[in-house]
């Protein structure tokens, strides 16, 4: 089978990559406009940035990393990604906590 004609189903199409790209640009432009314009309150701007950031994470996971729950392979990949993210968050979070507590204990003596 010719390498050029073989298309692995786990990879996206040009259309899906373009959709992901356009959504990413829009989800980046909105908070940029809100911050640069300064027309919105600080709390509205912060919550909009957080919300659109979470949506952008989902867009990247769906359109660029192709994580899904539709196929068995997709479920396994998604759970592997989530487990890896949990381990990284725990390692970084606990390291920061240990460093902070060590610093706090040294300052009291």
N, C-alpha and C positions, 0 to 999 in steps of 0.2 A: 504494500500500500504506500502510495506517495505521501511523503511527509507534509506537503503543502495542502493536500486534499483532506487529510485526517484532522478532525476537529474534536478535541476532547470536550465532553459535555460539561465538565467542571469549570471550564473557562468561560468567561463572558463573551458576549458579542460586541461588535462595535457600537451598536445601539445602546446596550446596557452601560458600556463605559462612558458614552456621551451623556446619558441620563445622569449617571453618577457625577460626572464632571460638572455639568450645568447645576445640579443641586448643590454641589460643594461650593461653587462660585457664589450662588445666591445666598447660601447659608453663611458665607464669609462676608459678603458685601453688606448684608443687613446690619450686623453688629458694627461693622466699620463705619457705616453711614451714621448710625445712632451715636457712636462715640465722637466722630468728627463734627457732626452737626450740633451736638449738645442741646438739642431741643427737648429731650426727654429727661425725666427725673433720674437721679442716680440709681435708685432701687429698681425702677423699670428697666434701665439699661443693663444692670447687673443680671437681673433675672432673665432678660431676653438673651443675653450672651450665654448664660448657663444652659437655658433651654435649647437654643439653636446649636450649642456645642454638643449636647447629648444627641440631638437629632443628626448632627453631622457625623458623630461616631457611628451611629446606626447606618447611615448612608455609606460610609467607608467600608464597614463590615459586610454590608449586603452587596454593593456594586463592585468593590475592588478586591475584597478578600473572599467573596462568594460564600459566606457562611449562611447556611439555611437549615431549616428543620424538615424540609420536604423529603429528602432522601436519607437513607441510613448513613451513608458516607458523610452527608452534610451535617447530620446530628452529631456524629462522632467528632468531626472537625470543630464544630461549634463548642461542644463540651470540652474538648482539648484546649481550645483557645481560652474559654472562660476559666478553666482550672489553672492554666498558665498565668493568666491575668491576676487571679486570686493569690497565687504564690508570690508573684512579683509585688503586689500591693502589700501583702503581709511582710515580706522581707524588708521592703523600703519603710513601711510604717513602723514596724518594730525596731528597725535600726535607728530611725529618727527619735523614737520614744526612748530608747536606751541612751542615745547621745544626750538628749535633753535632760533625762534624769541624772546621768553622770555629771553633767555640768551643774545642775541644781545642787547636787550633794557636795560638789567641790566648793561651791560658793558659800556654803553654810559653815565651813570649817575655817 
